Amino acid sequence: MGDARRTLADYFELVDVAQDRLNGTNATDSRLRRITKHAVPVRFRGTARMLVTDAITPIQRRKARRIQQEPPALRLHLGSGGQPKSGWLNVDLAGDPVELVWDLAHGVPFEDARVDAIFHEHLLEHIPLRAGAGLLDECYRVLRPGGILRVGVPDAGALLESYTGDGTYIGALHPDRPTRMLALQELFYWHRHTTMFDEETLALLFRAAGFPEPSRRSFGESDLDSAPDTERRRAETLYMEARKPLA
Ligand SMILES: C[S@@+](CC[C@H](N)C(=O)[O-])C[C@H]1O[C@@H](n2cnc3c(N)ncnc32)[C@H](O)[C@@H]1O
């Protein structure tokens, strides 16, 4: 019993450190985000971001209208968070370093067939399944024919295979957990995750949105001129890409 209590106490310590890292400020935080983190208690932060995002929706809608009238190719990085990409229009809720503040539950604020490429990485698992399917519908609508959608999500299928297999992958991604199940439940319940994916499930959402041939891709492998994938997401991510058909 003593050993088990020690093991569990050590794990709770690891959990506390991880939570502190998440809740504290970090190098990629915008100034606004730093101020918000100091001023707003953790449990109200999500609500505060949504309230500010909602309040400025009309302004941001006008901004989107202006942006889509400009000539350069439009490439959207949705749910960009602390990882904005240059050459992409970064979109997220208020508080992140973005060009467009937008709640993607309201769709994508551009005209049909106006966008050349869309990328999102570790966004879909934060959105309930029905809304996530709706977001892929919106991606399809705003992409021009021949335009590319690239999506990255945590590879829950690989973690589950590892859980029932030799545990190497799960141990590499979540080291020092006393059991494989504790590592798994972090993926399923932490970070406000609401939906989990394997290749089959993500491909189903692509196809349902109208992309006939989604294909699984490795990190960095893309029909885009350069893959926008984030290095720190490499090990944990399932990437999928598809083109909107020409006709
Ligand atoms: C885990 S972070 C991923 C950030 C970045 N893509 C990365 O890989 O590090 C998930 C991001 O999705 C954003 N997000 C979640 N729901 C959203 C919504 N309804 N509208 C816009 N952004 C949303 C969050 O604000 C957050 O920045």
The ligand as an SDF file (V2000), in Angstrom:
LIG
                    3D

 27 29  0  0  0  0  0  0  0  0999 V2000
   -4.2370   22.9620  -28.6040 C   0  0  0  0  0  0  0  0  0  0  0  0
   -4.4060   24.5500  -29.2810 S   0  0  0  0  0  0  0  0  0  0  0  0
   -3.5140   24.3270  -30.7940 C   0  0  0  0  0  0  0  0  0  0  0  0
   -2.7740   25.5370  -31.2030 C   0  0  0  0  0  0  0  0  0  0  0  0
   -1.8020   25.3070  -32.3590 C   0  0  0  0  0  0  0  0  0  0  0  0
   -2.5150   24.9410  -33.5650 N   0  0  0  0  0  0  0  0  0  0  0  0
   -0.7910   24.2470  -31.9890 C   0  0  0  0  0  0  0  0  0  0  0  0
   -0.7770   23.1850  -32.6370 O   0  0  0  0  0  0  0  0  0  0  0  0
   -0.0400   24.4690  -31.0480 O   0  0  0  0  0  0  0  0  0  0  0  0
   -6.0870   24.6030  -29.8540 C   0  0  0  0  0  0  0  0  0  0  0  0
   -6.4430   25.9610  -30.3870 C   0  0  0  0  0  0  0  0  0  0  0  0
   -7.7530   25.9150  -30.9380 O   0  0  0  0  0  0  0  0  0  0  0  0
   -8.3900   27.1250  -30.6270 C   0  0  0  0  0  0  0  0  0  0  0  0
   -9.8570   26.9630  -30.6950 N   0  0  0  0  0  0  0  0  0  0  0  0
  -10.6150   26.0610  -30.0510 C   0  0  0  0  0  0  0  0  0  0  0  0
  -11.9210   26.2730  -30.3360 N   0  0  0  0  0  0  0  0  0  0  0  0
  -11.9620   27.3380  -31.1830 C   0  0  0  0  0  0  0  0  0  0  0  0
  -13.0190   28.0480  -31.8160 C   0  0  0  0  0  0  0  0  0  0  0  0
  -14.3030   27.7270  -31.6240 N   0  0  0  0  0  0  0  0  0  0  0  0
  -12.6990   29.0980  -32.6250 N   0  0  0  0  0  0  0  0  0  0  0  0
  -11.4090   29.4490  -32.8210 C   0  0  0  0  0  0  0  0  0  0  0  0
  -10.3680   28.8040  -32.2460 N   0  0  0  0  0  0  0  0  0  0  0  0
  -10.6400   27.7660  -31.4210 C   0  0  0  0  0  0  0  0  0  0  0  0
   -7.9300   27.4080  -29.2150 C   0  0  0  0  0  0  0  0  0  0  0  0
   -8.1410   28.7600  -28.8490 O   0  0  0  0  0  0  0  0  0  0  0  0
   -6.4770   27.0140  -29.2740 C   0  0  0  0  0  0  0  0  0  0  0  0
   -5.6190   28.0740  -29.6070 O   0  0  0  0  0  0  0  0  0  0  0  0
  1  2  1  0
  2  3  1  0
  2 10  1  0
  3  4  1  0
  4  5  1  0
  5  6  1  0
  5  7  1  0
  7  8  2  0
  7  9  1  0
 10 11  1  0
 11 12  1  0
 11 26  1  0
 12 13  1  0
 13 14  1  0
 13 24  1  0
 14 15  1  0
 14 23  1  0
 15 16  2  0
 16 17  1  0
 17 18  1  0
 17 23  2  0
 18 19  1  0
 18 20  2  0
 20 21  1  0
 21 22  2  0
 22 23  1  0
 24 25  1  0
 24 26  1  0
 26 27  1  0
M  CHG  2   2   1   9  -1
M  END
$$$$
